[in-house]
């Protein structure tokens, strides 16, 4: 009995010492692994990681996949080897990093998806996801389009990076909402990357195929909408209703100029704080009420644009 009591006492003291070390400011290492820092939203997100990390006592480091899933795999494994406490990742190819995420969890690393999620079958390999409800982005785009064209219209869809979680969900939300309505989807095509040039090329093809039959464009991101707007301008089609998603400064500027009718915005500042709050709870051993944390959406039009602060990215 005395030996058992002594063992329990040692375990309690060890736990107390570990808790005290954390309380005294032991370094908490958090990695941000992103598709590419050439993506404006992710470059801005990294500035928010740097901004808020001191408030949470975190040390943060960014790893750039450069749109190469192998780089993401290597970054995760480096974080495991270097003893990171948590990673937040917006992957280029979610399915390609599953083995690395499994190893990270086995090593005790908190795995958070940021701004996009894993496929339903793979969600067990992350601890949480903070981001925008991309299905709702598509739903909102469709609903506002239907409100503005009560008699119906012809729309084309320029999708984001093919296979990306945001691309899939922004498409699904839009398509499911217009189903059975008098909105006609003339065509839909995804981009190889979140690149404005890709969107421009797709829009040029749509213009060749459908010409003046195009009354509206739903583009999955504001910078892509820039390419669509350029193609429309070159074709002399300046009365087309253009919808973009993200809420970046480019989108706001285009709404104010009148070339983009609607910008559906997301807050990466709030998203980052949500992620840090969640990591803190998990480090403290707390149970999560929900492993998915959605960031609120803004509906930015010519009428509402002054209701929102100008975005910093």
C-alpha positions in Angstrom: 0.0 0.0 0.0 2.8 2.4 0.9 4.5 1.7 -2.5 1.2 2.4 -4.3 0.7 5.6 -2.4 4.3 6.7 -3.2 3.7 6.0 -6.9 0.5 8.0 -6.9 2.3 10.9 -5.2 5.1 10.8 -7.8 2.5 10.9 -10.6 0.6 13.8 -9.0 3.8 15.8 -8.5 4.9 15.1 -12.1 1.6 16.4 -13.4 1.8 19.5 -11.2 5.3 20.2 -12.4 4.2 19.9 -16.0 1.3 22.2 -15.4 3.5 24.7 -13.7 6.0 24.7 -16.6 3.2 25.5 -19.0 1.9 28.2 -16.8 5.4 29.7 -16.5 5.5 30.2 -20.2 7.0 27.1 -21.7 7.2 27.6 -25.5 4.1 26.5 -27.4 5.0 26.0 -31.0 2.3 26.3 -33.6 2.9 25.8 -37.4 0.9 27.4 -40.2 1.1 25.2 -43.3 -0.4 26.9 -46.3 -1.0 26.1 -50.0 1.0 29.1 -51.1 1.9 32.5 -49.8 1.2 33.8 -53.3 -2.4 33.3 -52.4 -3.5 36.7 -51.1 -5.8 35.3 -48.5 -3.2 32.9 -47.1 -0.5 35.6 -47.0 -2.9 37.8 -45.0 -3.8 34.9 -42.8 -0.1 34.5 -41.9 0.1 38.1 -40.8 -2.8 37.4 -38.4 -1.0 34.4 -37.0 2.0 36.7 -36.3 -0.3 39.3 -34.9 -2.2 37.2 -32.4 0.4 34.6 -31.4 1.9 36.7 -28.6 -1.5 37.1 -26.9 -1.8 33.3 -26.7 1.8 32.7 -25.7 2.4 30.9 -29.0 5.5 30.8 -31.2 4.5 30.5 -34.8 6.2 29.5 -38.0 4.9 29.3 -41.6 5.5 26.5 -44.1 4.7 27.2 -47.7 3.6 24.2 -49.8 4.0 26.2 -53.0 1.0 24.3 -54.4 2.9 21.0 -54.0 1.3 18.4 -51.7 4.7 16.7 -51.2 5.9 20.0 -49.5 2.9 19.8 -47.2 3.8 16.2 -46.2 7.4 17.2 -45.5 6.3 20.2 -43.5 4.0 18.1 -41.3 6.8 15.5 -40.7 9.3 18.3 -39.9 6.8 19.7 -37.3 6.6 16.2 -35.7 10.4 15.9 -35.6 10.8 19.5 -34.2 8.2 19.0 -31.4 5.5 21.3 -32.5 2.4 21.4 -30.3 -0.1 22.1 -33.0 -0.4 22.7 -36.7 -3.0 24.6 -38.7 -3.0 23.6 -42.3 -4.8 24.7 -45.5 -3.6 21.9 -47.8 -3.1 21.9 -51.6 -4.3 18.2 -51.8 -6.1 17.2 -48.6 -6.1 13.4 -49.4 -2.3 13.4 -50.1 -1.4 14.5 -46.5 -3.6 12.0 -44.6 -0.6 9.6 -43.8 1.4 12.5 -42.4 -1.6 13.8 -40.4 -2.1 10.3 -38.9 1.5 10.3 -37.8 1.1 13.8 -36.3 -1.8 12.7 -34.2 0.0 9.6 -33.1 2.8 11.9 -32.0 0.4 14.0 -29.9 0.4 17.0 -32.3 -2.9 18.9 -32.4 -4.1 19.0 -36.0 -6.3 21.9 -37.1 -7.6 22.5 -40.6 -7.7 26.2 -41.5 -10.0 27.7 -44.1 -10.7 24.3 -45.7 -11.5 20.8 -44.5 -10.7 17.2 -45.1 -13.2 14.9 -46.9 -15.8 13.5 -44.7 -14.1 10.1 -44.6 -10.9 11.6 -43.4 -12.1 14.0 -40.7 -11.0 11.7 -37.9 -7.5 12.6 -38.8 -7.9 16.2 -37.6 -8.9 17.6 -34.2 -10.8 20.6 -35.5 -11.5 22.9 -38.4 -11.8 26.7 -38.4 -13.1 28.4 -41.5 -15.9 29.8 -43.6 -18.9 27.7 -44.3 -18.2 27.4 -48.0 -21.5 25.6 -48.7 -23.2 28.7 -47.3 -21.1 30.9 -49.6 -22.5 29.1 -52.6 -26.0 29.2 -51.1 -25.8 32.9 -50.4 -24.5 33.7 -53.9 -27.5 31.7 -55.4 -30.1 33.3 -53.1 -28.9 36.9 -53.9 -28.8 36.1 -57.6 -32.4 34.8 -57.5 -33.4 37.9 -55.6 -31.9 40.2 -58.2 -33.2 38.2 -61.2 -36.8 37.2 -60.1 -37.6 36.3 -63.7 -34.5 34.2 -64.1 -31.2 34.6 -65.8 -28.3 32.7 -67.5 -25.2 32.3 -65.3 -21.8 30.7 -65.8 -19.6 29.4 -62.9 -15.9 29.9 -62.7 -14.7 27.5 -60.0 -11.7 27.7 -57.8 -8.8 25.2 -57.6 -10.2 21.9 -58.8 -10.6 19.4 -55.9 -10.0 21.9 -53.2 -12.5 21.8 -50.3 -13.6 25.4 -50.8 -14.1 24.8 -54.6 -16.3 21.7 -54.0 -18.4 23.3 -51.3 -18.9 26.7 -53.0 -20.0 24.8 -56.1 -22.3 22.4 -54.3 -24.0 25.2 -52.3 -24.7 27.2 -55.4 -25.9 24.3 -57.6 -28.2 22.8 -54.9 -29.8 26.2 -54.2 -30.5 27.1 -57.9 -31.9 23.6 -58.6 -35.6 23.9 -59.5 -35.4 27.7 -59.9 -35.5 29.7 -63.0 -31.8 30.3 -62.9 -30.1 28.5 -65.8 -26.5 27.4 -65.4 -25.0 27.6 -68.9 -21.6 26.1 -68.0 -19.2 25.5 -65.1 -15.4 24.9 -65.1 -12.8 24.9 -62.3 -9.3 26.4 -62.4 -6.1 24.5 -62.0 -5.0 26.9 -59.3 -6.5 29.9 -57.5 -5.1 32.1 -60.2 -6.7 35.1 -61.9 -5.2 34.1 -65.3 -6.9 30.8 -65.1 -10.3 32.5 -64.4 -9.7 34.9 -67.3 -9.0 32.0 -69.8 -12.1 30.1 -68.7 -14.2 33.3 -69.0 -12.9 34.0 -72.4 -13.9 30.5 -73.5 -17.4 31.0 -72.0 -17.8 34.3 -73.9 -16.8 32.5 -77.2 -19.4 29.8 -76.5 -22.3 31.8 -75.1 -21.7 35.5 -75.9 -24.5 37.8 -74.8 -26.5 35.0 -73.4 -24.4 35.3 -70.3 -26.2 37.6 -67.8 -24.3 36.7 -64.6 -21.0 35.1 -63.5 -20.4 33.3 -60.2 -16.7 33.1 -59.5 -15.4 31.3 -56.4 -13.0 34.0 -55.4 -12.6 37.8 -55.8 -9.2 37.7 -57.4 -10.6 35.2 -59.9 -13.5 37.6 -60.5 -10.8 40.2 -61.6 -9.9 37.9 -64.5 -13.6 37.4 -65.4 -14.2 41.1 -65.3 -11.2 41.7 -67.6 -12.5 39.1 -70.1 -15.9 40.7 -70.1 -14.5 44.2 -70.5 -12.4 43.0 -73.5 -15.5 41.6 -75.1 -17.5 44.8 -74.5 -19.8 43.0 -72.0 -20.0 45.5 -69.1 -23.5 44.8 -67.8 -23.0 41.3 -66.5 -23.8 40.6 -62.8 -20.5 39.4 -61.3 -20.4 37.6 -58.0 -17.1 36.9 -56.1 -16.3 35.2 -52.8 -13.6 36.1 -50.2 -14.0 39.7 -49.1 -10.5 40.9 -50.0 -9.5 44.4 -50.9 -9.7 43.5 -54.6 -13.3 42.4 -54.2 -14.2 45.6 -52.3 -12.5 47.8 -54.9 -14.4 46.0 -57.7 -17.7 46.4 -55.9 -17.0 50.1 -55.3 -16.1 50.5 -59.0 -19.3 48.8 -60.1 -17.6 46.0 -62.0 -18.5 43.4 -59.3 -22.0 43.3 -58.0 -21.6 41.1 -55.0 -18.7 40.2 -52.7 -19.3 37.5 -50.1 -16.6 38.1 -47.4 -14.8 36.1 -44.7 -12.7 37.3 -41.8 -9.3 35.7 -41.5 -8.6 37.7 -38.4 -11.5 36.1 -36.6 -10.7 32.7 -38.1 -7.2 32.9 -36.7 -8.4 33.8 -33.2 -10.9 31.0 -33.4 -8.1 28.5 -34.3 -5.9 29.8 -31.4 -8.8 29.6 -28.9 -9.4 26.0 -30.0 -5.8 25.0 -29.7 -5.7 26.6 -26.2 -8.7 24.6 -25.1 -7.2 21.4 -26.4 -3.8 22.1 -24.7 -5.7 22.6 -21.5 -7.4 19.2 -21.9 -10.9 20.7 -22.5 -13.5 18.9 -24.5 -14.7 20.7 -27.7 -18.4 21.2 -28.0 -18.0 21.2 -31.7 -14.9 20.4 -33.8 -16.1 22.7 -36.6 -16.0 26.5 -35.9 -17.6 28.7 -38.6 -16.6 32.3 -39.2 -19.4 34.7 -40.0 -20.0 35.9 -43.6 -20.4 39.5 -44.9 -22.6 40.4 -47.8 -20.9 43.3 -49.6 -22.8 45.2 -52.3 -22.8 48.8 -53.4 -25.4 49.5 -50.8 -23.7 47.8 -47.9 -20.0 48.3 -48.5 -19.7 51.2 -46.1 -21.1 49.0 -43.3 -17.9 47.0 -43.2 -14.2 47.9 -42.5 -12.0 47.9 -45.6 -10.1 44.6 -45.7 -6.4 44.5 -45.0 -5.6 41.9 -47.6 
